[in-house]
Amino acid sequence: MTSIKTMVFGKMIGILCGAALMIVILVGANPVQARPPVSEAGNMVHKVLPQEENIIEIPGQPLRIQVGLDGSLQVYHEKYVSGATYGSAGSGFFIAAGQNVYGPNHISFLYSSKDGLSGNGSSVNPFRVVSRGQIKSDATLLEVIQTVTYINGNNFFQLKWEISNGGSGKTCIKAYHAADLYFANDDFGIGYYDPRSGAVGGFNQARDWYMVFIPNPKPAHYEEAFYSTIWDRVGTAADLQDSIDTNYIDNGAALQWDTCLQGGQSMMVGDQWSFGVSEAEVIHPGGPVAPFRQPGPLTPAITTYIPTPLDISLDPKVIGSNLLLAAIAMIVFTIASEILNRTLVKNETFLQQILKPLKRVGELTERVNITKRLGHPIWFEMLKLILVTLIYGFIFSLLEPGWNPFSLTGVFLFITMVIAYGFIGLADDIIQWAAARRWKLPSTLTIRPGNLVLVVASTAFSRVFGILPGIMFGTPEAFDINEIALKDRKTENALLRVAAGVLFLILFSAWLPTILTGLLLRVNLPDFILVLIGGMESFLLLVFAITVQNIFLQMLALPNTFGQALARWNKPAWAACLFAAAMLFLHTLLNPRGSLAEAMTSANTLFFLITIFLFLVFTILVWLFFKIANSLKKEPGVSQPGFSTPSTAEKKPNLWVWILLGAIVVLCLCLIVTAVIVYIVLQRK
């Protein structure tokens, strides 16, 4: 009996020792991340595979990023020992096509190549790792290109996935970026979601460390939940639930994009993986601007950044920020334009002397004017109008990143731009031209080189500095009427009122119908109908954006604008309308979703503030120029007793005036360059 007890006791001791040894081995293998990665149902949904030999590492600071052969990702921040996700493959990109899910530790992508580490981590040449893979099945052939980009010194890095349908048929997919999160050496966290940027992720219990994915473009769904819930959703190709868990849990997070690709079609999705000690730091203004909708065959990318009335933010922080910026613009432009106009009127004769060389060039051009020789026939006026619209349509099509004029989207964008910015952008000119003809006033439709330069400059500035949807400053302003006929102020004001009425009619006629198109795009309709509705919505939004910017320019009270006519009639009314136009421009196009802190470092708002600053500086320099130039001119002679009064000396610019003018022009150019440099520095902070 004793021997039996001894044997039983010995076996129990052996089992306990074996169990203890196993626990020690498991804990020793991973002292921090020892939790078995299983779902609540007990099924293995995500297992960690050894792949150190297949990892490419970006040796940055403060982030060190590891990219696995299967596209999995692990990130280490210099503040913490452990990685930002559970295990070496705690994050990855997944595609659900048909009944299968492809991605790390599922049915893997068949990666054909992985580029080595490139770049030096600078903003000009950032670190970059590119992985190329394929998904092959009987009915599916998808090509996937994953790009990881990091600029040394940042607390964030960029992820992009380009998905192309290499087959001939249509393929519908769900794409996920999912991760089992690990916060500040702790496997637990609290859910976080930012509706403005669409960022999803979480923060630790001390609320001093945040980690989020900021999507670009806007995803179909998002979710933060218990880690196994996230893996179960991805593993079964289920939709994420657009929710977060505010409890302190072992959590994960994911983004989901849905799309259908025709044969030969491709799409780009991505996000910014961002870290920070606070919400303001992690959702930083330097992050990607999220569009309001996804691009499509008849939905160019730039139109996805223009909101419908359904997308307008009602956040008090956003509204308050734009009201403040609009008030600043109204005050500065009101004061500066008043000073500028008074200075120019007071020195009109002297200004004409300075501009004589340009006037001679205009007279020379007038001598060879074909229109004058032909007698201004209607057919020739229309031919010039068509030429203007084609030129403007081509230039503004370049606002689209990667514009391909030989693709369906590229052709549609060009046609849309020609119609929207050409004919509709010229609508006020056309109406004025028709009214002038009816009133028997000599008028022509022509192209003005100065405005064309502004068009090219605004397009180039938008492309270089990544302003979305783009600055579309510079209308053709092709309406030209005989100056003698405009001596009657009532006639001029009548024509300008016609132009204002047309623009406001176009504004509301284009924007309000997008409420209906936005609702229809949420309905489950056949794909070709959704594509057509998306194309119609893109056209209407583009017309709206162009009209908003035209109205803002008109309200600046520049010569021959209805803003100038309104300012002559009633200054307070003009100031109020300028404020309203600036607010509309800011809240719909420049800063539709940013608080004041975010707006102050965004590309669009910085451009707006720099424009205000340069206009103010230009006004001061013009005033200073005439102040100094007038002091350098010859004073009228003084008559002696008994002699006739001499005539007043003619006010002609002398050499010193030309030197002063040249110096001010150089100073203006230097200020523009300085403003651009300041803009770049602020954007990189």
C-alpha positions in Angstrom: 0.0 0.0 0.0 2.8 2.3 0.9 4.6 1.5 -2.4 1.4 2.3 -4.3 1.1 5.7 -2.5 4.8 6.3 -3.1 4.4 5.6 -6.8 1.3 7.8 -7.1 3.0 10.6 -5.1 6.0 10.3 -7.3 4.0 10.6 -10.5 2.2 13.6 -9.2 5.5 15.2 -8.3 6.7 14.4 -11.8 3.7 15.9 -13.4 3.9 19.0 -11.3 7.6 19.4 -12.0 7.0 19.0 -15.7 4.2 21.6 -15.7 6.4 24.0 -13.8 9.2 23.4 -16.2 6.8 24.1 -19.1 5.6 27.3 -17.5 9.2 28.4 -17.0 10.0 27.7 -20.6 7.0 29.6 -21.9 7.7 32.5 -19.7 11.4 32.5 -20.5 10.6 32.4 -24.2 8.6 35.6 -24.0 8.5 37.1 -20.5 6.3 40.0 -21.6 4.0 38.6 -24.3 3.2 35.1 -22.9 -0.6 35.1 -23.6 -1.7 32.3 -26.0 -3.2 34.0 -29.0 -6.6 32.2 -29.1 -10.1 33.5 -29.7 -12.9 33.3 -27.1 -14.2 30.2 -28.9 -10.9 28.5 -28.4 -9.8 28.5 -32.1 -6.4 29.6 -33.1 -6.9 32.7 -35.2 -3.4 34.2 -35.2 -0.2 32.4 -34.6 3.3 33.9 -34.4 5.8 32.4 -36.8 9.5 32.8 -36.5 10.6 34.9 -39.5 13.6 36.9 -38.2 15.6 35.7 -41.2 13.0 37.2 -43.6 12.7 40.6 -41.9 13.7 43.9 -43.4 14.2 46.6 -40.7 14.0 50.3 -41.1 16.6 51.5 -38.5 14.9 54.9 -37.8 14.6 57.0 -34.7 12.4 57.2 -32.7 10.7 54.4 -34.7 12.3 51.1 -35.7 10.0 49.3 -38.2 10.2 45.6 -39.2 8.6 44.3 -42.4 8.1 40.6 -42.7 8.2 38.5 -45.8 4.5 38.0 -45.6 3.9 41.7 -45.3 3.5 41.6 -41.5 4.6 44.6 -39.5 6.2 45.2 -36.1 7.1 48.7 -34.7 9.4 49.6 -31.8 9.4 53.1 -30.3 12.5 54.1 -28.5 10.5 54.9 -25.3 9.5 51.2 -24.8 11.2 47.8 -24.9 8.3 45.9 -26.4 6.9 46.2 -29.9 3.7 48.1 -30.6 1.8 44.8 -31.5 1.6 41.4 -30.0 4.3 39.1 -31.5 6.5 39.6 -34.6 3.5 39.4 -36.9 1.0 41.3 -34.8 -0.1 43.6 -37.6 -0.7 43.0 -41.3 -2.7 43.7 -44.4 -5.5 41.2 -45.3 -7.7 40.8 -48.4 -10.9 38.8 -48.4 -11.7 37.7 -51.9 -14.5 35.2 -52.3 -14.4 32.7 -49.5 -10.7 33.1 -48.8 -8.8 35.5 -46.6 -5.2 36.3 -47.7 -2.6 37.8 -45.4 -0.1 37.0 -42.6 -0.8 33.6 -41.1 -3.8 33.0 -43.3 -3.6 32.0 -47.0 -0.5 34.1 -47.7 0.2 36.4 -50.6 2.5 34.8 -53.1 5.2 37.6 -52.8 7.2 37.6 -55.9 9.7 40.2 -54.7 10.6 42.5 -51.8 12.8 45.5 -52.4 15.6 46.0 -50.0 15.7 49.1 -47.7 16.1 52.3 -49.7 16.4 56.0 -48.8 18.3 57.7 -46.0 15.4 58.8 -43.8 15.4 62.4 -44.9 12.2 64.2 -46.0 13.6 64.3 -49.5 14.6 60.6 -49.6 12.7 58.8 -46.8 13.3 55.2 -45.8 11.2 52.9 -47.9 10.5 49.2 -48.1 8.3 47.9 -51.0 6.8 44.4 -51.2 5.1 43.0 -54.3 2.8 40.0 -54.2 0.0 38.2 -55.9 -3.2 36.5 -55.0 -4.0 33.6 -57.4 -7.0 31.4 -57.6 -9.3 30.0 -60.2 -11.3 33.2 -60.5 -9.0 35.8 -59.0 -5.7 37.4 -60.0 -4.8 40.3 -57.8 -1.5 42.1 -57.5 -0.7 43.8 -54.2 2.1 46.3 -53.7 2.8 47.3 -50.1 4.9 50.4 -49.4 6.2 51.4 -46.0 7.7 54.9 -45.8 9.3 56.6 -42.8 11.0 60.0 -42.4 13.5 59.9 -39.6 12.5 61.9 -36.5 8.7 61.5 -36.9 6.4 59.7 -34.5 4.5 58.2 -37.4 5.0 56.4 -40.7 3.0 55.8 -43.9 1.5 52.6 -45.2 0.1 52.2 -48.7 -1.3 49.2 -50.5 -2.0 49.3 -54.2 -4.4 46.6 -55.3 -4.7 45.8 -59.1 -7.0 43.4 -60.8 -4.8 41.4 -63.2 -7.7 39.3 -64.4 -10.3 40.0 -67.0 -13.4 39.8 -64.8 -14.8 41.8 -62.0 -13.5 41.1 -58.5 -15.0 42.4 -55.3 -12.8 42.5 -52.2 -12.6 43.6 -48.6 -9.2 44.9 -47.5 -8.2 45.2 -43.8 -5.3 46.6 -41.9 -5.6 44.9 -38.5 -3.3 44.7 -35.4 -3.2 43.2 -32.0 -2.2 46.3 -30.1 0.5 46.5 -27.3 0.6 49.8 -25.3 3.6 51.0 -23.6 4.9 47.6 -22.5 1.3 46.6 -21.6 -1.0 44.3 -23.5 -4.1 46.1 -22.4 -5.5 49.4 -23.7 -8.6 51.6 -24.0 -10.3 52.2 -27.4 -10.0 55.5 -29.2 -11.7 56.9 -32.4 -11.5 60.4 -34.0 -14.5 61.1 -36.3 -12.7 64.0 -38.0 -9.8 62.0 -39.3 -11.3 58.5 -39.1 -8.4 57.4 -36.8 -8.9 54.3 -34.8 -6.7 52.8 -32.1 -6.3 53.2 -28.4 -4.4 54.6 -25.4 -3.0 53.1 -22.2 -4.5 53.3 -18.7 -2.4 56.2 -17.7 -3.6 58.0 -20.8 -0.1 59.1 -21.7 0.5 57.0 -24.8 -1.7 56.8 -27.9 -1.4 54.7 -31.0 -3.8 55.0 -33.9 -4.2 54.2 -37.6 -5.3 57.4 -39.6 -6.9 56.1 -42.9 -6.5 57.6 -46.3 -8.9 57.2 -48.1 -11.8 57.1 -45.7 -12.6 53.4 -44.9 -15.9 51.6 -45.2 -15.7 50.4 -41.6 -13.5 50.5 -38.5 -13.4 48.8 -35.1 -11.5 48.5 -31.8 -12.4 45.5 -29.6 -11.0 42.5 -27.8 -8.0 41.3 -29.9 -9.6 37.9 -30.8 -12.8 39.7 -31.9 -10.8 41.7 -34.4 -9.0 38.5 -35.7 -12.3 36.6 -35.9 -13.8 39.4 -38.0 -10.9 39.5 -40.4 -10.6 35.7 -40.5 -14.2 35.3 -41.5 -14.3 38.3 -43.9 -17.0 39.9 -41.7 -17.6 43.6 -41.6 -16.1 45.7 -38.8 -18.7 47.2 -36.5 -17.8 50.9 -36.5 -17.4 50.8 -32.7 -14.8 51.0 -30.0 -14.6 49.5 -26.5 -13.9 52.1 -23.8 -13.1 49.4 -21.2 -9.5 48.5 -20.3 -9.1 45.3 -22.3 -6.6 43.2 -24.3 -7.5 45.0 -27.5 -6.9 45.1 -31.2 -8.0 47.6 -34.0 -8.6 47.4 -37.7 -9.7 49.5 -40.7 -11.7 48.0 -43.6 -12.0 49.2 -47.2 -14.6 47.7 -49.7 -14.3 47.9 -53.4 -15.0 46.1 -56.7 -12.3 46.2 -59.4 -12.9 45.6 -63.1 -10.2 43.9 -65.1 -7.1 46.1 -65.3 -8.5 48.5 -62.7 -6.6 49.3 -59.5 -7.1 51.2 -56.2 -4.9 52.6 -53.5 -5.6 52.4 -49.8 -3.4 53.2 -46.8 -3.1 54.8 -43.4 -0.7 56.5 -41.2 0.5 54.6 -38.1 0.9 57.3 -35.5 2.2 57.4 -31.9 2.0 60.2 -29.3 1.7 61.2 -25.6 -1.6 63.0 -26.2 -4.6 63.1 -28.5 -3.5 66.4 -30.0 0.0 64.9 -30.8 -1.1 61.6 -32.3 -3.8 63.2 -34.6 -1.3 65.7 -35.7 -2.0 68.2 -38.5 0.9 66.9 -40.5 -1.1 63.7 -41.1 -2.8 62.8 -44.3 -6.0 64.6 -45.3 -8.8 62.0 -45.5 -11.2 62.4 -48.4 -14.9 62.3 -48.0 -15.4 59.3 -50.3 -13.4 56.9 -52.4 -12.4 57.6 -56.0 -13.9 55.6 -58.9 -14.0 55.4 -62.7 -15.9 58.6 -63.0 -14.9 60.0 -59.6 -11.5 61.7 -59.9 -9.5 61.8 -56.6 -9.6 65.6 -56.2 -13.4 65.6 -56.2 -13.4 63.3 -53.2 -12.0 66.1 -51.1 -15.0 68.4 -51.8 -17.8 68.0 -49.3 -21.5 67.7 -50.0 -23.9 69.4 -47.6 -24.1 66.0 -45.8 -20.4 66.1 -45.1 -20.3 69.6 -43.6 -18.9 69.6 -40.1 -21.1 70.9 -37.3 -18.3 70.6 -34.7 -18.2 73.9 -32.7 -14.4 73.8 -32.7 -14.3 73.6 -36.5 -16.9 76.3 -37.0 -15.3 78.6 -34.4 -11.9 78.2 -36.0 -13.2 79.1 -39.5 -15.2 82.0 -38.1 -12.0 83.4 -36.6 -9.9 82.9 -39.7 -12.7 84.5 -41.9 -12.8 87.5 -39.5 -9.0 87.9 -39.8 -9.3 87.7 -43.6 -12.1 90.2 -43.6 -10.4 92.8 -41.4 -7.0 92.5 -43.3 -8.5 92.6 -46.8 -10.9 95.5 -45.9 -8.2 97.7 -44.5 -5.6 96.7 -47.2 -7.9 97.1 -50.2 -9.0 100.5 -48.9 -5.5 101.7 -48.6 -4.5 100.2 -52.0 -7.5 101.7 -53.9 -7.0 105.1 -52.4 -3.3 105.1 -53.2 -3.9 104.0 -56.8 -6.6 106.5 -57.4 -4.6 109.4 -55.9 -1.6 108.5 -58.1 -3.5 107.4 -61.3 -1.6 109.9 -63.6 1.8 108.9 -62.2 0.8 105.2 -62.4 0.0 105.6 -66.1 3.4 107.0 -66.7 5.0 104.0 -65.1 2.9 101.6 -67.1 3.5 103.3 -70.4 5.9 100.5 -71.6 3.1 97.9 -71.0 0.6 100.1 -72.8 2.8 100.3 -75.8 3.0 96.5 -75.9 -0.7 96.4 -75.8 -1.0 98.9 -78.6 1.4 96.8 -80.7 -0.7 93.7 -80.0 -3.8 95.6 -81.0 -2.4 96.4 -84.4 -2.1 92.7 -85.3 -5.3 91.8 -83.6 -7.1 89.4 -86.0 -10.5 90.0 -84.4 -10.2 93.7 -85.2 -9.4 93.0 -88.8 -12.3 90.6 -89.1 -14.8 93.0 -87.5 -15.6 90.9 -84.4 -17.7 88.2 -86.0 -19.7 85.9 -83.7 -18.1 82.7 -85.0 -14.6 84.0 -84.3 -15.7 85.1 -80.8 -17.0 81.6 -80.1 -13.9 80.0 -81.5 -11.8 82.0 -79.0 -14.2 81.0 -76.2 -13.7 77.3 -77.0 -9.9 77.8 -77.1 -10.1 79.4 -73.6 -12.1 76.6 -72.2 -9.8 73.9 -73.5 -6.7 75.7 -72.2 -8.3 76.1 -68.7 -9.6 72.5 -68.7 -6.2 71.1 -69.5 -4.4 73.2 -66.9 -6.8 72.4 -64.0 -6.8 68.7 -64.9 -3.2 68.7 -63.8 -4.5 69.2 -60.2 -5.3 65.5 -60.2 -2.3 63.5 -58.8 -1.1 61.1 -61.5 -3.5 62.4 -64.1 -3.6 60.1 -67.1 -5.3 61.8 -70.0 -5.6 58.4 -71.8 -7.5 56.7 -69.0 -11.3 56.7 -68.5 -11.0 58.8 -65.3 -8.5 61.1 -67.0 -10.7 61.8 -70.0 -13.7 62.3 -67.8 -11.8 64.8 -65.6 -10.7 66.8 -68.6 -14.2 67.0 -70.1 -15.6 67.9 -66.7 -13.0 70.6 -66.2 -13.7 72.0 -69.7 -17.4 72.2 -69.0 -17.2 73.2 -65.3 -14.3 75.7 -65.4 -14.6 76.6 -69.0 -18.2 77.3 -69.8 -19.6 77.6 -66.2 -16.5 79.4 -65.0 -17.1 81.9 -67.9 -20.9 82.0 -67.3 -20.8 85.5 -65.8 -18.7 86.7 -68.7 -21.0 85.1 -71.3 -24.1 86.7 -69.6 -22.4 90.1 -69.4 -21.3 89.8 -73.1 -24.8 88.9 -74.1 -26.3 91.8 -72.1 -23.8 94.2 -73.5 -24.6 93.1 -77.1 -28.3 93.6 -76.2 -27.6 97.1 -74.9 -25.6 97.8 -78.0 -22.3 98.2 -76.1 -19.1 97.3 -77.9 -17.8 94.2 -76.2 -15.6 91.2 -77.0 -14.7 87.8 -75.5 -10.9 87.4 -75.2 -8.2 85.7 -73.1 -6.2 87.7 -70.7 -2.5 86.6 -70.3 -2.3 87.9 -66.7 -5.2 85.6 -65.6 -3.6 82.7 -67.4 -0.4 83.2 -65.4 -2.5 83.1 -62.2 -4.1 79.9 -63.3 -0.8 78.2 -64.0 0.7 79.5 -60.7 -2.2 78.3 -58.5 -2.2 74.9 -60.2 1.6 74.6 -59.7 1.4 75.7 -56.1 -1.3 73.1 -55.4 0.7 70.3 -56.9 4.0 71.2 -55.3 2.6 71.6 -51.8 -0.1 69.0 -51.9 -3.1 71.3 -51.4 -6.4 69.3 -51.8 -8.7 69.6 -53.7 -6.5 72.3 -55.1 -6.4 76.1 -55.4 -8.4 77.0 -58.6 -7.7 80.7 -58.6 -7.7 82.6 -61.8 -10.8 82.8 -64.0 -10.5 83.6 -67.7 -12.3 86.9 -67.2 -12.7 87.0 -71.0 -15.4 89.7 -71.1 -14.1 93.0 -72.4 -16.2 96.1 -72.9 -15.3 99.5 -74.3 -14.0 101.7 -71.5 -16.0 104.8 -72.8 -19.2 102.8 -72.5 -18.4 102.0 -68.9 -18.1 105.7 -67.9 -21.7 105.3 -66.9 -21.3 103.8 -63.4 -24.9 102.5 -63.5 -24.1 100.4 -66.6 -21.0 98.9 -65.1 -22.9 98.1 -61.8 -25.7 96.5 -63.8 -23.3 94.2 -65.6 -21.6 93.2 -62.4 -24.9 92.5 -60.7 -25.7 90.2 -63.5 -22.4 88.4 -63.0 -23.0 88.0 -59.2 -26.5 86.7 -59.7 -25.3 84.0 -62.2 -22.5 82.9 -59.9 -24.7 82.5 -56.8 -27.3 80.7 -58.9 -24.7 78.2 -60.1 -23.4 77.8 -56.5 -26.7 76.5 -55.1 -27.8 74.7 -58.2 -24.6 72.6 -58.2 -24.3 72.0 -54.4 -27.8 71.2 -53.2 -28.4 68.3 -55.6 -25.4 66.5 -54.1 -27.5 65.7 -51.1 -29.6 63.4 -53.3 -26.5 61.9 -55.0 -24.9 61.3 -51.7 -28.0 59.4 -50.4 -28.3 57.4 -53.6 -24.7 56.3 -53.4 -25.5 54.6 -50.0 -28.2 52.5 -51.6 -27.5 49.0 -52.9 -27.8 49.7 -56.7 -26.2 48.1 -59.7 -22.6 49.0 -60.1 -22.9 50.9 -63.4 -25.7 53.1 -61.9 -23.5 53.9 -58.9 -20.6 54.8 -61.2 -22.9 57.2 -63.2 -24.3 58.8 -60.0 -20.7 59.2 -58.7 -19.7 60.9 -62.0 -22.6 63.3 -61.8 -21.8 64.1 -58.1 -18.1 64.7 -59.0 -19.2 67.1 -61.8 -21.5 69.0 -59.5 -19.0 69.2 -56.7 -16.3 70.5 -59.0 -18.7 73.2 -60.3 -19.4 74.1 -56.6 -15.7 74.3 -55.7 -14.9 76.5 -58.7 -17.8 78.8 -58.0 -16.8 79.2 -54.3 -13.3 80.2 -55.2 -14.6 82.6 -57.9 -16.9 84.3 -55.5 -14.1 84.7 -52.9 -11.9 86.3 -55.6 -14.6 88.6 -56.7 -15.3 89.7 -53.1 -11.6 90.9 -52.7 -12.8 94.1 -54.5 -10.2 93.8 -57.3 -10.8 96.0 -60.4 -13.8 95.1 -62.5 -15.4 92.8 -59.9 -18.8 92.9 -58.2 -16.9 93.1 -54.9 -15.5 96.4 -56.0 -18.9 97.6 -57.1 -20.4 96.5 -53.7 -17.5 98.3 -51.8 -18.2 101.5 -53.7 -21.9 101.3 -52.9 -21.7 100.3 -49.2 -18.5 99.5 -47.3 -20.1 97.6 -44.4 -22.2 95.5 -46.7 -19.1 94.6 -48.7 -17.2 93.7 -45.5 -20.0 91.4 -44.4 -20.2 89.7 -47.8 -16.4 89.3 -47.8 -16.6 87.6 -44.4 -19.4 85.3 -45.6 -17.4 84.4 -48.8 -14.2 83.7 -46.7 -16.2 81.5 -44.3 -17.7 79.5 -47.1 -14.3 79.0 -48.7 -12.7 77.9 -45.4 -15.5 75.7 -44.2 -16.0 73.8 -47.4 -12.6 73.6 -49.1 -9.7 74.9 -47.0 -10.5 73.6 -43.5 -13.6 71.5 -43.5 -12.8 69.4 -40.4 -9.9 71.0 -38.5 -9.8 72.7 -35.1 -7.8 75.9 -34.7 -4.6 74.0 -33.7 -4.9 71.6 -36.6 -5.9 74.3 -39.1 -2.9 76.5 -38.3 -0.4 73.9 -39.6 -2.5 72.4 -42.5 -1.4 73.0 -46.0 -4.7 74.6 -47.1 -4.9 77.0 -44.2 -1.3 78.0 -44.3 -1.8 78.9 -48.0 -4.8 81.1 -47.0 -2.8 82.9 -44.2 0.2 83.4 -46.4 -2.0 84.9 -49.2 -3.4 87.3 -46.6 0.1 88.2 -45.4 1.4 88.8 -48.9 -1.5 90.9 -49.9 -1.0 93.1 -46.8 2.7 93.4 -47.5 2.1 94.2 -51.2 -0.3 97.0 -50.1 2.2 98.5 -47.7 4.9 98.4 -50.3 2.7 100.1 -53.0 1.8 102.8 -50.5 5.5 103.2 -49.5 6.6 103.3 -53.1 4.3 106.2 -54.0 5.1 108.0 -50.8 8.8 108.0 -51.6 8.3 108.4 -55.4 6.2 111.6 -54.9 8.9 113.1 -52.7 11.4 112.6 -55.5 9.4 114.3 -58.2 9.9 117.9 -59.2 7.8 120.4 -57.3 5.8 123.0 -59.3 7.6 126.3 -59.9 6.9 129.4 -57.8 5.9 132.6 -59.7 7.8 135.8 -59.1 6.0 139.2 -58.7 5.3 140.7 -62.1 5.7 137.4 -63.9 3.1 135.0 -65.1 2.5 131.8 -63.1 4.5 128.9 -64.5 2.8 125.7 -65.4 3.0 122.8 -63.0 5.9 120.5 -63.7 4.9 117.3 -65.4 5.0 114.4 -63.0 7.3 111.9 -64.7 9.2 109.1 -63.0 12.9 109.8 -62.9 15.8 107.3 -62.5 15.5 107.1 -58.8 11.9 106.1 -59.1 12.7 103.3 -61.4 15.5 102.1 -59.0 13.0 102.2 -56.2 10.4 100.3 -58.2 12.9 97.6 -59.0 14.0 97.3 -55.4 10.4 96.8 -54.3 9.8 94.2 -56.9 12.9 92.3 -55.7 11.7 92.7 -52.1 8.3 91.2 -53.0 9.9 88.2 -54.6 12.1 87.7 -51.6 9.1 87.8 -49.3 7.3 85.3 -51.4 10.3 82.9 -51.3 10.5 83.5 -47.5 6.8 82.7 -47.1 7.2 79.5 -49.0 10.2 78.5 -46.9 8.3 79.2 -43.7 5.4 77.1 -45.1 7.7 74.1 -45.8 9.3 74.3 -42.3 5.9 74.4 -40.6 4.7 71.5 -42.7 7.7 69.3 -41.6 7.4 70.0 -37.9 
